């Protein structure tokens, strides 16, 4: 490099350090290490080569490092003590003497190497910046734009980087078309040699929780707490909520006026039904509420086995169990209790609850939850005609 090139090179490093946050000293060290390799490769040197770049001027010097010894056995790596004393009185046995050996045309090689190293470091810094930007978004939701399909994966653009939506993280039956804007849950951010790799999900239960945090100020502020979530993505979700403030209705806050808040979330999930249940520290009441929209006649729990026996009206058995057992399955997952459901007739015939104390759920609490607080995507109350249709379908 000539003097002008060297000055421009130093100025460029100063700009990179200031704007991109890349330590100039790191670049200098990397260039020096690369020049050592280039020197040995291009000039076949078997000496101990050292390269130094003047941090102020950009001048490059190449040295052959030689150990000062009493008797020289390898003149390429050693120099005698007597010869070293002639070169300078400061040298002693065991010191290293740096002999200048800068090859011809080394300026061209150093310029090419410097450019390659700067480009490499620039890319590494960009990757590091992106990684630091997105690692903070793990377990959060972010809006992305569908870009393309790669085999069964969906590639979603998140700003300057693409994320991967794997097949098992896609909602069954949901279409992902080019240009669609979707909200995704960030599962994991990995640092790789090619830059950050981000995996996202549309099926994770936490996606629903984060959506409620976005749409419901009381949840975002921590006044209303989401205690548990049970989800079958694309079909139905049950969430249990609880208010720290007795003056705040947890379920009402999540539903919103005329269902406006929950409907936004349902729309984002393409019609997935959402039941919002009021959490209760009493397991009998909580389990009975979780089975909404079915009414519960009696609950008997077994603490040791973490199980519960439930009795429901005869005409609501299929409603309590749900299509393909979904309602019972989600209720069990939401509460953490294994649930066994019988109709009143079945319970009487089999002695389902005989000789054991049973808990009668608080009718007011359960009925309120079942009738007013179970929310689906259409915000429709279940009337008797619909219940009959559900029963016929299950049969």
C-alpha positions in Angstrom: 0.0 0.0 0.0 1.2 3.5 -0.8 1.0 6.3 1.7 -2.4 7.5 0.5 -3.8 4.0 0.7 -2.4 3.5 4.2 -3.9 6.7 5.4 -7.3 5.8 3.9 -7.0 2.3 5.5 -6.4 3.7 9.0 -9.3 6.2 8.5 -11.6 3.4 7.4 -10.7 1.4 10.5 -11.5 4.4 12.7 -14.9 4.7 11.0 -15.7 1.0 11.3 -14.8 1.1 15.0 -17.0 4.1 15.7 -20.0 3.1 13.6 -20.0 -0.7 13.9 -18.5 -1.1 17.3 -15.7 -3.3 16.0 -12.5 -2.9 18.0 -9.8 -1.6 15.8 -7.1 -3.5 17.7 -9.0 -6.8 17.0 -8.8 -6.0 13.2 -5.1 -5.2 13.4 -4.3 -8.4 15.3 -6.4 -10.4 12.7 -4.6 -8.8 9.8 -1.2 -9.4 11.3 -2.0 -13.1 11.9 -3.3 -13.4 8.3 -0.2 -11.7 6.9 2.1 -14.2 8.7 0.2 -17.0 6.9 0.3 -15.2 3.6 4.1 -14.5 4.0 4.8 -18.2 4.6 2.5 -19.3 1.8 3.8 -16.9 -0.9 7.5 -16.8 0.0 8.0 -20.3 1.4 9.5 -19.0 4.6 10.4 -21.6 7.2 11.5 -18.9 9.6 9.6 -17.7 12.7 7.8 -14.8 11.0 6.3 -11.9 12.8 4.3 -9.1 11.2 3.7 -5.7 12.7 1.4 -2.9 11.5 2.1 0.6 12.7 -1.2 1.7 14.3 -0.7 5.3 13.3 0.7 5.1 9.8 -0.4 1.7 8.5 3.2 0.8 7.6 3.7 -3.0 7.5 7.0 -4.7 8.6 7.9 -8.3 8.4 10.5 -9.8 10.8 12.3 -13.1 11.1 12.4 -13.9 14.8 15.6 -15.5 16.0 16.6 -16.8 19.4 19.9 -15.5 20.7 22.1 -18.6 21.6 25.7 -19.4 22.4 26.1 -21.8 19.5 23.9 -21.6 16.4 22.5 -24.9 15.2 19.7 -23.5 12.9 20.6 -20.1 11.3 17.0 -19.6 10.2 15.7 -19.5 13.7 18.8 -18.7 15.8 21.5 -16.0 16.0 24.8 -16.1 18.0 25.2 -14.1 21.1 28.4 -12.5 19.7 26.6 -11.3 16.5 23.6 -10.0 18.5 25.9 -7.9 20.7 27.3 -6.3 17.6 23.7 -5.4 16.5 22.9 -3.9 19.9 24.2 -4.0 23.4 20.7 -4.5 24.8 20.5 -8.1 23.7 21.2 -11.1 26.1 21.2 -14.9 25.8 17.7 -16.2 25.4 16.3 -12.9 24.0 14.6 -12.7 20.6 16.1 -10.7 17.8 13.7 -9.4 15.1 15.4 -9.3 11.7 13.7 -7.2 9.1 12.9 -9.4 6.0 10.0 -7.5 4.4 9.7 -9.2 0.9 9.3 -7.4 -2.3 5.7 -6.8 -3.5 4.6 -7.5 0.0 2.5 -4.3 -0.1 0.2 -5.8 -2.7 -0.3 -8.9 -0.6 -0.8 -7.0 2.6 -3.5 -4.8 0.9 -5.4 -7.8 -0.3 -5.1 -9.6 3.0 -6.2 -6.5 4.9 -9.3 -6.1 2.7 -10.2 -9.8 3.2 -9.8 -9.6 7.0 -11.8 -6.4 7.3 -14.7 -7.8 5.2 -14.6 -11.0 7.4 -14.6 -9.0 10.6 -17.3 -6.8 9.3 -19.5 -9.8 8.6 -18.7 -11.4 12.0 -19.7 -8.1 13.7 -22.9 -7.9 11.8 -23.8 -11.5 12.8 -23.0 -10.7 16.4 -25.1 -7.6 16.3 -28.0 -9.6 14.9 -27.6 -12.4 17.4 -27.5 -9.9 20.4 -30.6 -8.2 18.9 -32.7 -11.4 18.6 -31.4 -13.4 21.6 -33.4 -11.0 23.8 -36.5 -11.9 21.9 -36.4 -15.6 22.9 -39.8 -16.6 24.5 -41.4 -13.5 23.1 -43.7 -13.0 20.1 -42.7 -11.0 17.0 -44.5 -10.2 13.8 -43.0 -11.7 10.7 -43.7 -11.9 6.9 -44.0 -15.2 5.2 -41.3 -15.4 2.5 -41.2 -18.9 1.1 -41.5 -22.6 1.7 -38.4 -24.8 1.9 -39.6 -28.4 1.8 -42.0 -28.5 4.7 -40.5 -25.6 6.5 -41.9 -22.0 6.3 -39.4 -19.2 6.1 -40.6 -16.1 7.9 -38.8 -12.8 7.6 -38.1 -10.9 10.8 -36.6 -7.6 9.9 -33.0 -8.3 8.6 -33.1 -12.0 9.3 -35.2 -15.0 8.4 -36.7 -17.4 10.9 -37.6 -21.1 10.4 -41.1 -22.4 11.2 -40.7 -26.1 11.3 -43.6 -28.5 10.4 -44.4 -29.5 14.0 -44.6 -25.8 14.9 -47.2 -25.0 12.2 -50.9 -25.1 13.0 -52.5 -27.9 11.1 -54.6 -26.6 8.3 -53.2 -23.1 8.5 -52.0 -21.7 5.2 -48.8 -19.6 5.0 -48.8 -17.6 1.8 -46.1 -15.3 0.5 -46.5 -11.8 2.1 -48.8 -13.0 4.9 -48.1 -11.1 8.2 -48.2 -13.5 11.2 -47.2 -13.4 14.8 -44.8 -16.1 15.9 -43.3 -17.2 19.2 -39.5 -17.2 19.3 -38.5 -20.7 20.5 -34.7 -20.5 20.2 -31.9 -18.3 18.8 -28.7 -20.1 17.9 -25.4 -18.6 16.9 -23.8 -20.4 13.9 -20.9 -19.7 11.6 -23.4 -18.4 9.0 -25.0 -16.1 11.5 -28.0 -16.4 13.9 -30.5 -19.1 13.3 -34.0 -18.5 14.7 -36.7 -21.1 15.3 -40.3 -19.9 15.8 -43.6 -21.5 16.6 -47.3 -21.0 15.9 -48.4 -23.9 18.2 -46.7 -23.1 21.5 -49.1 -22.4 24.4 -46.9 -19.4 25.3 -47.9 -17.7 22.0 -51.5 -17.4 23.4 -50.1 -16.0 26.7 -48.0 -13.4 24.9 -51.0 -12.4 22.8 -53.0 -11.7 25.9 -50.2 -9.7 27.3 -50.3 -7.6 24.2 -54.0 -7.1 24.1 -55.0 -6.9 27.8 -53.3 -4.1 29.8 -54.2 -5.8 33.1 -52.3 -8.9 32.0 -49.4 -6.9 30.7 -49.2 -4.9 34.0 -49.4 -8.1 36.2 -52.8 -7.2 37.8 -54.3 -10.2 36.1 -52.2 -13.4 36.1 -52.5 -16.2 33.6 -52.1 -19.2 35.9 -52.1 -22.0 33.3 -52.8 -22.7 29.7 -53.9 -25.9 27.9 -53.8 -25.7 24.1 -54.6 -27.8 21.1 -53.3 -25.5 18.4 -55.8 -24.6 15.7 -58.7 -26.0 17.6 -59.2 -24.9 21.2 -57.3 -23.3 24.1 -58.3 -23.0 27.7 -56.6 -20.5 30.0 -57.0 -20.0 33.7 -56.8 -16.4 35.0 -56.7 -14.8 38.4 -56.8 -11.2 39.6 -54.6 -9.8 42.3 -57.0 -6.9 42.7 -60.4 -7.9 44.0 -61.9 -4.9 42.2 -60.7 -6.3 38.8 -62.6 -9.1 37.1 -59.9 -11.3 35.6 -62.1 -13.0 33.0 -63.9 -9.8 32.1 -60.6 -8.0 31.5 -59.4 -10.8 29.2 -62.7 -10.9 27.3 -63.1 -7.2 26.9 -66.2 -5.2 26.1 -68.4 -7.3 23.8 -65.5 -9.7 23.4 -63.3 -7.1 21.7 -60.0 -8.2 23.3 -60.3 -11.9 23.0 -61.7 -11.6 19.4 -58.5 -9.9 18.3 -56.5 -13.0 19.6 -59.0 -15.4 18.1 -58.6 -13.6 14.7 -54.8 -13.8 14.9 -55.1 -17.6 15.5 -57.5 -18.0 12.6 -60.6 -18.9 14.6 -59.1 -21.0 17.3 -61.6 -21.2 20.2 -60.6 -19.8 23.5 -62.2 -20.6 26.9 -61.2 -18.2 29.7 -61.6 -19.8 33.1 -61.3 -18.2 36.5 -58.6 -19.8 38.5 -59.5 -20.9 42.1 -57.2 -22.2 44.8 -60.0 -24.7 45.7 -59.4 -27.7 43.3 -63.0 -28.8 43.3 -64.2 -25.3 42.2 -61.4 -25.0 39.7 -61.9 -28.4 38.1 -65.7 -27.8 37.8 -65.0 -24.4 36.2 -62.5 -25.9 33.8 -65.1 -28.3 32.4 -67.3 -25.4 31.2 -69.4 -25.0 29.2 -70.7 -28.2 30.9 -72.4 -27.9 34.3 -70.9 -30.0 37.1 -73.1 -31.7 39.7 -70.4 -33.1 42.0 -66.6 -33.4 42.3 -64.7 -35.9 44.4 -60.9 -35.6 44.5 -58.1 -37.9 45.5 -55.2 -35.9 46.6 -52.8 -38.8 46.7 -53.4 -39.8 43.1 -54.0 -36.2 41.9 -57.2 -37.4 40.4 -60.8 -36.3 40.4 -64.2 -37.9 39.8 -66.8 -35.7 38.1 -70.5 -36.1 37.9 -72.5 -34.1 35.3 -76.1 -34.1 34.2 -77.1 -36.9 31.8 -77.8 -34.6 28.9 -74.4 -32.8 29.3 -72.1 -35.8 29.4 -71.0 -35.5 25.8 -70.6 -31.7 26.2 -68.4 -32.3 29.3 -66.2 -34.8 27.5 -66.2 -32.9 24.2 -65.7 -33.9 20.7 -63.1 -36.7 20.6 -62.6 -36.1 24.4 -61.1 -32.6 23.8 -62.9 -30.7 26.6 -62.0 -33.3 29.2 -58.4 -33.6 27.9 -57.8 -29.8 28.0 -59.5 -29.5 31.4 -57.2 -32.1 32.8 -54.1 -30.4 31.3 -55.3 -27.0 32.6 -55.9 -28.1 36.1 -53.1 -30.7 36.4 -55.6 -33.3 37.7 -56.6 -36.6 36.1 -60.3 -36.4 35.4 -62.9 -39.2 35.2 -66.4 -38.1 34.1 -69.7 -39.9 34.6 -73.3 -38.9 34.0 -75.7 -38.9 37.0 -77.3 -42.1 35.8 -73.9 -43.8 35.4 -72.8 -42.6 38.8 -75.9 -44.0 40.5 -75.7 -47.4 38.6 -72.0 -48.0 39.3 -71.7 -46.5 42.8 -69.2 -44.0 41.4 -69.2 -41.8 44.5 -70.6 -44.3 47.1 -69.4 -44.2 50.7 -67.0 -41.3 50.2 -67.3 -37.7 51.0 -67.9 -35.6 47.9 -67.5 -31.9 47.3 -70.3 -29.9 45.9 -68.9 -27.2 43.8 -70.0 -23.6 44.5 -73.0 -23.3 42.1 -72.7 -19.6 41.8 -69.0 -19.7 40.9 -69.3 -22.6 38.5 -72.5 -21.5 36.8 -71.0 -18.0 36.3 -67.9 -19.5 34.7 -69.9 -21.9 32.6 -72.6 -19.6 31.4 -70.8 -16.2 31.2 -67.1 -16.7 31.1 -66.4 -19.5 28.6 -65.5 -17.7 25.4 -65.2 -19.1 22.0 -64.1 -17.5 18.8 -67.7 -16.5 17.8 -68.6 -15.3 21.3 -71.8 -17.4 21.0 -73.6 -18.8 24.0 -74.3 -22.5 23.8 -78.1 -23.0 23.6 -80.0 -26.2 24.0 -80.2 -26.8 20.3 -76.4 -26.7 19.8 -75.9 -29.0 22.8 -78.2 -31.5 21.2 -76.3 -31.3 18.0 -73.0 -31.9 19.8 -74.5 -34.9 21.6 -75.7 -36.4 18.3 -72.3 -35.8 16.7 -70.5 -37.6 19.5 -72.8 -40.5 19.4 
